[in-house]
Amino acid sequence: MEEITITWHGPYKLQNIDKYHIVNKTGIYAIYRVFGNNETLQYIGKTERSFVNRINEHTKEWLHLYRGQLYVRFGVLSFEPGKNSLQRNWMT
């Protein structure tokens, strides 16, 4: 069995993510919406490209449709030595 460590960063307001160096990394991410007093997970994904590129694609495609405040958390993955590729099917 392989061990993968996830280091989470955030939450960051979606409209401010380009202010943070973490957006240039890759890994997994979770998008949340805060509306009223409720926080709801909207989407979770992984990217081999930078976080900022992928989030910008979501914004153009569908995130602009949501009401309320959107936040994102970024998860940077750390693999066992010698095993560091997202291209492997690690989610099965």
C-alpha positions as CSV (number, residue, x, y, z in Angstrom):
1,M,0.0,0.0,0.0
2,E,1.2,3.5,-0.9
3,E,1.0,6.4,1.5
4,I,0.0,9.9,0.1
5,T,0.0,12.9,2.4
6,I,-2.3,15.8,1.6
7,T,-1.3,19.3,3.0
8,W,-4.4,21.5,2.8
9,H,-4.2,25.3,2.3
10,G,-7.0,27.8,2.6
11,P,-9.8,28.5,2.5
12,Y,-9.2,31.4,0.1
13,K,-11.9,33.6,-1.4
14,L,-12.2,32.6,-5.0
15,Q,-11.8,36.1,-6.4
16,N,-8.5,36.5,-4.5
17,I,-6.6,33.3,-5.2
18,D,-4.1,34.9,-7.6
19,K,-2.6,36.6,-4.6
20,Y,-1.2,33.4,-3.1
21,H,1.8,31.4,-4.3
22,I,0.0,28.1,-3.7
23,V,-2.0,28.6,-6.8
24,N,1.0,27.7,-8.9
25,K,1.2,24.2,-7.5
26,T,-0.8,21.1,-8.5
27,G,-2.9,18.6,-6.6
28,I,-6.5,18.3,-5.4
29,Y,-8.9,21.1,-4.6
30,A,-12.3,21.7,-3.1
31,I,-14.7,24.5,-4.0
32,Y,-17.2,25.6,-1.3
33,R,-20.1,28.1,-1.4
34,V,-21.1,30.1,1.7
35,F,-24.7,31.3,1.4
36,G,-26.4,32.6,4.5
37,N,-25.0,30.6,7.4
38,N,-24.4,27.5,5.3
39,E,-21.2,26.2,3.8
40,T,-21.7,23.6,1.1
41,L,-19.1,21.6,-0.9
42,Q,-19.7,22.3,-4.6
43,Y,-16.9,20.5,-6.3
44,I,-13.8,18.5,-5.6
45,G,-11.2,17.8,-8.3
46,K,-7.6,17.1,-9.1
47,T,-5.3,18.8,-11.6
48,E,-1.9,18.2,-13.1
49,R,-1.8,21.8,-14.3
50,S,-1.6,24.7,-11.8
51,F,-4.5,25.3,-9.5
52,V,-5.1,28.8,-10.9
53,N,-5.4,27.6,-14.4
54,R,-8.0,24.9,-13.5
55,I,-10.0,27.3,-11.2
56,N,-10.1,29.9,-14.0
57,E,-11.5,27.3,-16.3
58,H,-14.3,26.5,-13.8
59,T,-15.0,30.2,-13.4
60,K,-15.5,30.6,-17.1
61,E,-17.6,27.4,-17.4
62,W,-19.9,27.4,-14.3
63,L,-18.7,29.0,-11.1
64,H,-20.0,32.4,-12.3
65,L,-23.5,31.0,-12.0
66,Y,-23.4,30.6,-8.2
67,R,-24.8,33.1,-5.7
68,G,-23.0,33.6,-2.4
69,Q,-19.4,33.7,-1.5
70,L,-17.1,31.0,-3.1
71,Y,-14.0,29.6,-1.4
72,V,-11.4,27.2,-2.4
73,R,-9.1,24.9,-0.5
74,F,-5.9,23.5,-2.1
75,G,-4.5,20.1,-1.3
76,V,-0.8,19.6,-2.2
77,L,0.1,15.9,-2.4
78,S,3.3,14.3,-1.1
79,F,4.1,10.8,-2.3
80,E,6.5,8.2,-1.0
81,P,10.0,8.7,-2.3
82,G,10.3,7.8,-5.9
83,K,6.5,7.9,-6.5
84,N,5.5,11.4,-7.3
85,S,3.2,11.4,-10.3
86,L,-0.5,12.3,-10.4
87,Q,-0.7,10.4,-13.7
88,R,-0.9,7.1,-11.8
89,N,-4.4,6.0,-11.0
90,W,-4.0,6.8,-7.3
91,M,-7.7,7.3,-6.6
92,T,-8.9,3.7,-7.2
